[in-house]
Amino acid sequence: MFLEFEKQIAELEGKIEELRHLSDDGDINIAAEISRLQKKANQQLKSTYKKLSPWQKVQVARHPNRPHFKDVSKSLFSDFIPLSGDRYFGEDKAVVAGIGKFQDQSVVIIGTEKGDSTEERIESNFGMARPEGYRKAQRLMDIANRFNLPVLTFIDTAGAYPGVGAEERGQAEAIARTIEKSLTISVPLIAVILGEGGSGGAVALATANQVLMLEHAIYSVISPEGCASILWRSSNHAIEAANALKLTAQDLYSLRIIDNIIEEPLGAAHRDHSVTIDNLEKAIATSLVNLCSQNRDQLVNNRRKKFLDMHAGKLI
């Protein structure tokens, strides 16, 4: 699947695919022509992705082939044991949580999952968590704190689910309590924005000592469409909203809202999951080593100071 701004890349890769199915008849050196076109396609990819606009970044972050939490989980963690339910209402498939090992170190893992197939997306509510999902996250954070286990969270959500049932069960309170819990636990807490980091639904799981973000991910207080519908009363102004929201990893790093940008392969994460996950593993490992050198009081105090300074505008 090609995005709308990848038209030239699509044409080149289409020609390459056609040549791969031809036999060499002597009139043309097919291998050499494929190599030439592939080099041209790579150059086009590099130049295109070097100058993406904020709205184009939004499109890349939402690409359906982008690695989801379950792809990351399978590659990075061993002995993963999922833990279900919030012990109040029920299970929320939008939030996957459990205990596993990262490079032989036991950790608590919490991630939002959008799903791949139509059935999976419906089951996981397209990655939009309900109150029970956030309360499950709180429960796992308590377990991590009790057994001194680092917490790793992975965010890819358009936002918390705004449905009537979710509001009746205390959606806003659940998000606020999750943020409170994140500021209270005295173990290393690392958050990774994989694709979309939308609204309070993302902040609830990203109130961390270290916030890492993939190069072409987005993170904002509201979606561009939602922002446009409020300010202009029309989602047709989503491009203008995206430009104003400062939602790219590069903008957020310069504002010191996030702590590190994780490089994606040429043409973004959806083109090469393995390289993306390798880069992700290295970044998490580095952050974990740094945080594990701090004692419990330092972890809590540094995390709180970071967000208090952000609130007071001291980071900008």
C-alpha positions as CSV (number, residue, x, y, z in Angstrom):
1,M,0.0,0.0,0.0
2,F,1.4,3.4,-1.1
3,L,0.5,6.7,0.5
4,E,-0.8,9.6,-1.7
5,F,2.6,11.4,-1.6
6,E,4.5,8.2,-2.8
7,K,3.2,8.2,-6.4
8,Q,6.6,8.4,-8.0
9,I,8.0,5.7,-5.7
10,A,5.0,3.5,-6.5
11,E,5.6,3.8,-10.2
12,L,9.3,2.9,-9.9
13,E,8.6,-0.1,-7.6
14,G,5.9,-1.2,-10.0
15,K,8.4,-1.2,-12.9
16,I,10.9,-3.2,-10.7
17,E,8.2,-5.8,-10.0
18,E,7.4,-6.1,-13.7
19,L,11.0,-6.7,-14.6
20,R,11.4,-9.3,-11.9
21,H,8.9,-11.4,-13.8
22,L,10.6,-11.1,-17.1
23,S,13.2,-13.5,-18.5
24,D,16.5,-12.1,-19.9
25,D,16.2,-12.2,-23.7
26,G,19.6,-10.6,-24.3
27,D,18.2,-7.3,-25.6
28,I,18.3,-5.8,-22.1
29,N,20.2,-6.7,-19.0
30,I,17.3,-7.1,-16.6
31,A,19.4,-7.4,-13.4
32,A,21.3,-4.2,-14.2
33,E,18.0,-2.4,-15.0
34,I,16.5,-3.6,-11.8
35,S,19.5,-2.4,-9.9
36,R,19.4,1.0,-11.6
37,L,15.7,1.4,-10.8
38,Q,16.1,0.2,-7.2
39,K,18.8,2.8,-6.7
40,K,16.5,5.5,-8.1
41,A,13.6,4.3,-5.9
42,N,15.8,4.4,-2.8
43,Q,17.0,8.0,-3.7
44,Q,13.4,9.0,-4.2
45,L,12.4,7.4,-0.8
46,K,15.2,9.2,0.9
47,S,14.4,12.6,-0.5
48,T,10.7,12.2,0.1
49,Y,10.9,11.1,3.7
50,K,13.5,13.7,4.5
51,K,11.0,16.5,3.9
52,L,7.7,15.1,5.1
53,S,5.1,17.7,6.2
54,P,3.3,17.2,9.6
55,W,0.2,15.9,7.8
56,Q,2.3,13.4,5.8
57,K,3.8,12.2,9.1
58,V,0.2,11.7,10.3
59,Q,-0.4,9.4,7.3
60,V,2.8,7.5,7.9
61,A,2.0,7.0,11.6
62,R,-1.4,5.6,10.6
63,H,-0.1,3.3,7.9
64,P,-1.9,-0.1,8.4
65,N,1.3,-2.1,7.8
66,R,3.3,-0.2,10.5
67,P,4.5,-2.5,13.2
68,H,2.0,-2.8,16.0
69,F,2.5,-3.7,19.7
70,K,2.0,-7.4,19.1
71,D,4.8,-7.4,16.5
72,V,7.1,-5.6,18.9
73,S,6.1,-7.9,21.7
74,K,6.8,-11.1,19.8
75,S,10.3,-9.9,18.8
76,L,11.5,-8.2,22.0
77,F,10.1,-10.2,24.8
78,S,10.5,-13.8,25.9
79,D,8.3,-15.8,28.4
80,F,5.5,-13.3,28.1
81,I,2.6,-14.0,30.4
82,P,-0.5,-11.9,29.6
83,L,-2.6,-10.7,32.6
84,S,-6.2,-9.9,31.9
85,G,-8.9,-7.8,33.5
86,D,-9.1,-4.8,35.8
87,R,-10.7,-6.7,38.8
88,Y,-13.6,-4.2,38.6
89,F,-15.5,-4.6,35.4
90,G,-13.8,-6.8,32.7
91,E,-11.2,-7.2,30.1
92,D,-10.2,-4.6,27.5
93,K,-8.4,-6.1,24.4
94,A,-7.2,-2.6,23.4
95,V,-4.7,-2.8,26.2
96,V,-2.4,-5.8,26.3
97,A,-0.4,-6.2,29.5
98,G,1.7,-8.8,31.2
99,I,5.1,-9.9,32.6
100,G,8.0,-11.0,30.4
101,K,11.7,-10.8,29.9
102,F,13.6,-8.2,28.0
103,Q,17.2,-9.3,27.3
104,D,16.8,-11.7,30.3
105,Q,15.5,-9.0,32.6
106,S,12.0,-9.4,34.0
107,V,9.8,-6.4,33.1
108,V,6.1,-5.5,33.1
109,I,4.8,-4.7,29.6
110,I,1.8,-2.6,28.7
111,G,0.8,-1.8,25.2
112,T,-2.2,-0.5,23.1
113,E,-3.0,-2.8,20.2
114,K,-5.0,-1.7,17.1
115,G,-5.1,-5.1,15.4
116,D,-4.5,-6.1,11.8
117,S,-7.5,-7.9,10.4
118,T,-11.1,-6.5,10.6
119,E,-11.9,-9.0,13.3
120,E,-8.9,-8.0,15.4
121,R,-9.5,-4.3,15.0
122,I,-13.1,-4.7,16.1
123,E,-12.0,-6.9,19.1
124,S,-9.4,-4.4,20.1
125,N,-11.7,-1.4,19.5
126,F,-9.2,0.0,17.0
127,G,-6.7,0.5,19.9
128,M,-9.0,2.9,21.7
129,A,-9.0,1.8,25.4
130,R,-12.0,1.9,27.7
131,P,-11.7,2.6,31.5
132,E,-11.0,-1.1,32.3
133,G,-8.0,-1.0,30.0
134,Y,-6.5,1.9,32.0
135,R,-7.4,0.2,35.3
136,K,-5.7,-2.9,34.1
137,A,-2.6,-0.8,33.4
138,Q,-2.8,0.6,37.0
139,R,-3.0,-3.0,38.3
140,L,0.1,-4.0,36.4
141,M,2.0,-0.9,37.6
142,D,1.2,-1.9,41.2
143,I,2.6,-5.4,40.5
144,A,5.7,-3.9,39.0
145,N,6.2,-1.6,42.0
146,R,5.7,-4.5,44.5
147,F,8.3,-6.7,42.8
148,N,10.6,-4.0,41.7
149,L,10.2,-4.6,38.0
150,P,10.7,-1.9,35.3
151,V,7.7,-0.9,33.3
152,L,7.7,-0.6,29.5
153,T,4.7,0.9,27.8
154,F,4.0,1.0,24.1
155,I,1.5,3.5,22.7
156,D,-0.3,3.4,19.4
157,T,-3.8,4.9,19.8
158,A,-5.9,7.6,18.3
159,G,-7.1,8.3,21.9
160,A,-9.3,6.8,24.6
161,Y,-12.7,5.5,23.6
162,P,-15.3,8.3,23.9
163,G,-18.4,6.1,24.0
164,V,-21.3,6.4,26.4
165,G,-20.5,3.2,28.2
166,A,-16.9,4.2,28.7
167,E,-18.0,7.6,30.1
168,E,-20.5,6.0,32.4
169,R,-17.7,3.8,33.8
170,G,-15.5,6.7,34.5
171,Q,-13.2,7.2,31.5
172,A,-11.7,10.5,32.6
173,E,-11.1,9.3,36.2
174,A,-9.4,6.1,34.9
175,I,-7.0,8.2,32.7
176,A,-6.3,10.6,35.6
177,R,-5.7,7.7,38.0
178,T,-3.3,6.0,35.5
179,I,-1.3,9.3,35.2
180,E,-1.3,9.5,39.0
181,K,-0.1,5.9,39.3
182,S,2.7,6.6,36.7
183,L,3.9,9.5,38.8
184,T,3.9,7.4,42.0
185,I,5.5,4.1,41.2
186,S,9.2,3.9,42.2
187,V,10.5,1.7,39.4
188,P,12.0,2.6,36.0
189,L,9.2,3.6,33.5
190,I,9.9,3.8,29.8
191,A,7.3,4.8,27.2
192,V,7.5,4.3,23.5
193,I,5.3,6.0,20.9
194,L,5.0,3.5,18.1
195,G,2.5,5.2,15.7
196,E,-0.2,7.5,17.0
197,G,0.0,9.0,20.4
198,G,-3.4,10.6,20.7
199,S,-4.8,12.7,23.5
200,G,-5.1,11.7,27.1
201,G,-5.4,8.1,26.0
202,A,-1.7,8.3,25.1
203,V,-0.6,10.5,28.0
204,A,-2.0,8.0,30.5
205,L,0.6,5.5,29.4
206,A,3.4,8.0,28.5
207,T,4.0,9.7,31.9
208,A,7.4,8.1,32.1
209,N,11.0,8.7,33.1
210,Q,12.0,8.3,29.4
211,V,9.6,8.9,26.5
212,L,11.0,7.4,23.2
213,M,9.3,8.0,19.9
214,L,9.8,6.4,16.5
215,E,11.0,8.9,13.9
216,H,7.7,9.1,11.9
217,A,5.3,8.7,14.8
218,I,3.0,11.5,16.1
219,Y,2.1,12.6,19.6
220,S,-0.5,15.3,20.3
221,V,-3.2,16.5,22.6
222,I,-5.9,15.9,20.0
223,S,-6.0,14.5,16.5
224,P,-5.7,17.0,13.6
225,E,-9.3,16.2,12.5
226,G,-10.6,16.7,16.1
227,C,-8.7,20.0,16.4
228,A,-10.0,21.2,13.0
229,S,-13.6,20.3,13.9
230,I,-13.3,22.4,17.1
231,L,-11.5,25.4,15.7
232,W,-12.9,25.6,12.2
233,R,-16.1,23.5,12.6
234,S,-14.8,21.3,9.8
235,S,-12.3,18.4,9.4
236,N,-11.3,19.9,6.1
237,H,-8.8,22.0,7.9
238,A,-6.9,18.9,9.3
239,I,-3.8,19.8,7.4
240,E,-3.7,23.3,9.0
241,A,-4.3,21.7,12.4
242,A,-1.5,19.2,11.9
243,N,0.9,22.0,11.1
244,A,-0.1,24.0,14.2
245,L,-0.1,21.1,16.7
246,K,3.7,20.4,16.7
247,L,3.0,16.7,16.7
248,T,6.1,15.3,15.0
249,A,8.9,13.6,16.9
250,Q,11.3,16.3,15.7
251,D,9.1,19.1,17.0
252,L,8.5,17.3,20.3
253,Y,12.2,16.6,20.8
254,S,13.1,20.2,20.2
255,L,10.5,21.2,22.8
256,R,11.9,18.5,25.2
257,I,8.5,16.8,25.5
258,I,10.1,13.5,24.5
259,D,13.6,12.2,25.3
260,N,14.8,10.4,22.3
261,I,13.9,9.8,18.6
262,I,14.3,6.2,17.3
263,E,15.5,6.0,13.7
264,E,13.2,4.2,11.2
265,P,14.5,2.4,8.1
266,L,14.4,4.0,4.7
267,G,10.8,4.6,3.7
268,A,9.5,4.3,7.3
269,A,8.8,1.5,9.7
270,H,6.1,-0.2,7.6
271,R,8.8,-1.1,5.0
272,D,11.1,-3.0,7.3
273,H,9.8,-4.3,10.7
274,S,13.0,-6.0,11.7
275,V,15.2,-3.0,11.4
276,T,12.7,-0.9,13.2
277,I,12.4,-3.4,16.1
278,D,16.2,-3.7,16.3
279,N,16.6,0.0,16.6
280,L,13.8,0.0,19.2
281,E,15.5,-2.7,21.2
282,K,18.8,-0.8,21.4
283,A,17.1,2.4,22.5
284,I,15.1,0.7,25.2
285,A,18.2,-1.2,26.5
286,T,20.2,2.1,26.7
287,S,17.4,3.9,28.6
288,L,16.9,0.9,30.9
289,V,20.6,0.8,31.9
290,N,20.5,4.5,32.7
291,L,17.4,4.3,34.8
292,C,18.3,1.2,36.6
293,S,21.4,3.0,38.0
294,Q,19.0,5.4,39.9
295,N,17.5,4.5,43.3
296,R,13.7,4.4,43.9
297,D,13.5,8.0,45.3
298,Q,15.5,9.4,42.4
299,L,13.3,7.7,39.9
300,V,10.1,9.2,41.4
301,N,11.6,12.6,42.0
302,N,13.1,12.9,38.6
303,R,9.9,11.8,36.9
304,R,7.8,14.2,38.8
305,K,10.2,17.1,38.3
306,K,10.2,16.4,34.5
307,F,6.5,16.8,34.2
308,L,6.2,19.7,36.7
309,D,8.8,21.6,34.7
310,M,6.9,20.8,31.5
311,H,3.7,22.1,33.0
312,A,5.5,25.3,34.2
313,G,7.0,25.9,30.8
314,K,10.6,25.5,32.0
315,L,11.5,23.0,29.3
316,I,10.7,25.3,26.4
